């Protein structure tokens, strides 16, 4: 079982940067994939970035070129970094891990980008 807790959201000005942290309770060292999704009211989750264990990374169109994912396996933490934020990047950001055929999601972190 994996529990994920996001932190680092809040209000950010357009053009600024943010870093979200996903703290995993339970081992994610054997995860097949990890990443982040964004959701806005009335819409399904939208891919931000996902990285598989073999190193393949898929980027969401809305943040391509401005997003990065990293992890500290020893601490069980993954990070999302987005630069040059735009108002359309506003939403709830969810941390995601896929392990042993199961999907695990955090509770979400609200990010609001002001123009």
C-alpha positions as CSV (number, residue, x, y, z in Angstrom):
1,X,0.0,0.0,0.0
2,X,1.2,3.5,-0.8
3,X,-0.1,6.8,0.6
4,X,0.8,10.0,-1.2
5,X,0.7,13.5,0.3
6,X,1.3,16.6,-1.8
7,X,2.5,19.9,-0.5
8,X,3.8,23.2,-1.8
9,X,0.7,24.5,-3.6
10,X,-0.7,28.0,-3.2
11,X,-1.0,31.3,-5.1
12,X,1.7,32.1,-7.6
13,X,2.0,35.0,-10.0
14,X,2.1,34.4,-13.7
15,X,5.6,34.0,-14.9
16,X,6.7,32.5,-11.6
17,X,7.7,29.0,-10.7
18,X,6.5,26.4,-8.3
19,X,7.7,23.1,-6.8
20,X,5.3,20.6,-5.5
21,X,6.4,17.8,-3.2
22,X,4.9,14.3,-3.1
23,X,5.7,12.5,0.1
24,X,5.1,8.7,-0.2
25,X,4.3,6.6,2.8
26,X,5.3,3.1,1.7
27,X,7.9,2.1,-0.8
28,X,7.8,3.5,-4.3
29,X,11.2,2.2,-5.2
30,X,9.6,-0.5,-7.4
31,X,7.0,1.7,-8.9
32,X,6.4,1.2,-12.6
33,X,5.5,4.9,-13.1
34,X,5.1,8.1,-11.2
35,X,4.0,11.5,-12.1
36,X,1.5,14.4,-11.8
37,X,-1.9,15.2,-13.1
38,X,-3.9,18.5,-13.0
39,X,-7.6,18.8,-12.6
40,X,-10.0,21.7,-12.9
41,X,-13.7,21.7,-11.9
42,X,-15.9,19.6,-14.2
43,X,-13.0,18.1,-16.2
44,X,-11.1,14.9,-16.0
45,X,-7.5,14.8,-14.7
46,X,-5.1,16.1,-17.3
47,X,-1.6,14.8,-17.7
48,X,1.2,17.1,-16.5
49,X,4.1,14.7,-16.5
50,X,4.7,10.9,-16.0
51,X,8.0,9.1,-15.8
52,X,8.3,5.3,-16.1
53,X,10.9,3.2,-14.4
54,X,12.7,2.6,-17.7
55,X,13.2,6.4,-17.9
56,X,10.5,7.3,-20.5
57,X,8.9,10.6,-19.7
58,X,5.6,11.9,-21.2
59,X,4.7,15.6,-20.9
60,X,1.4,17.3,-21.0
61,X,0.9,19.7,-23.8
62,X,0.0,22.6,-21.5
63,X,3.4,22.5,-19.7
64,X,5.8,21.0,-22.2
65,X,9.2,22.6,-22.1
66,X,8.4,24.1,-18.7
67,X,8.1,21.1,-16.5
68,X,10.4,18.6,-14.8
69,X,10.0,15.7,-12.4
70,X,12.6,14.3,-10.0
71,X,12.7,12.0,-7.1
72,X,14.7,11.2,-4.0
73,X,14.2,7.4,-3.6
74,X,15.9,7.3,-0.3
75,X,13.3,9.7,1.1
76,X,10.4,8.4,-0.9
77,X,9.8,11.8,-2.3
78,X,9.1,13.1,-5.8
79,X,9.1,16.6,-6.9
80,X,7.3,18.6,-9.7
81,X,8.8,21.8,-11.0
82,X,7.0,24.1,-13.4
83,X,8.5,27.4,-14.6
84,X,6.9,30.4,-16.4
85,X,3.5,29.6,-14.9
86,X,0.4,30.7,-16.8
87,X,-3.1,31.3,-15.5
88,X,-4.3,28.2,-17.4
89,X,-2.0,26.1,-15.2
90,X,-4.3,26.7,-12.3
91,X,-5.9,23.6,-10.8
92,X,-5.5,20.9,-8.3
93,X,-2.3,18.9,-8.8
94,X,-2.4,15.2,-7.9
95,X,0.6,13.0,-7.3
96,X,0.4,9.6,-8.9
97,X,2.2,6.3,-8.6
98,X,1.5,3.0,-10.4
99,X,2.9,0.0,-8.7
100,X,2.1,-3.7,-9.1
101,X,-0.8,-2.9,-11.4
102,X,-2.4,-0.6,-8.8
103,X,-2.8,3.2,-9.1
104,X,-2.2,5.4,-6.0
105,X,-3.2,9.1,-5.8
106,X,-2.6,11.9,-3.4
107,X,-5.3,14.2,-2.0
108,X,-4.3,17.0,-4.3
109,X,-2.6,20.4,-3.9
110,X,-4.4,23.6,-5.2
111,X,-2.3,25.8,-7.3
112,X,-3.7,29.2,-8.4
113,X,-1.8,31.3,-10.9
114,X,-2.8,34.9,-10.9
115,X,-2.4,37.1,-14.0
